[in-house]
């Protein structure tokens, strides 16, 4: 009984730590590349010209997204769900990057 109690206590502590741990999720558009960095997942790099569809979603699927106000990016090799702080700005900057009219590196959108 004591062992089970200790296991439950440590499980609670670990879950609390993960909840309070800042996720450090970062989305960067640099030229023709979108980089998605999340400490809980591997860094993912997607060519922006491979992205076929961007749509709003509130899915609770596991993903490198900190909120439920999310964007689903469907690209040639699958899909990823992200939650940029400024969704509208992300889509506008993404569009301008595709047109080649925005030449700066954009971090933490």
Helices and strands as residue ranges (DSSP letters): H 2-20, E 26-30, E 33-37, E 44-47, G 48-50, E 51-57, E 70-75, E 78-82, H 87-99, E 106-107
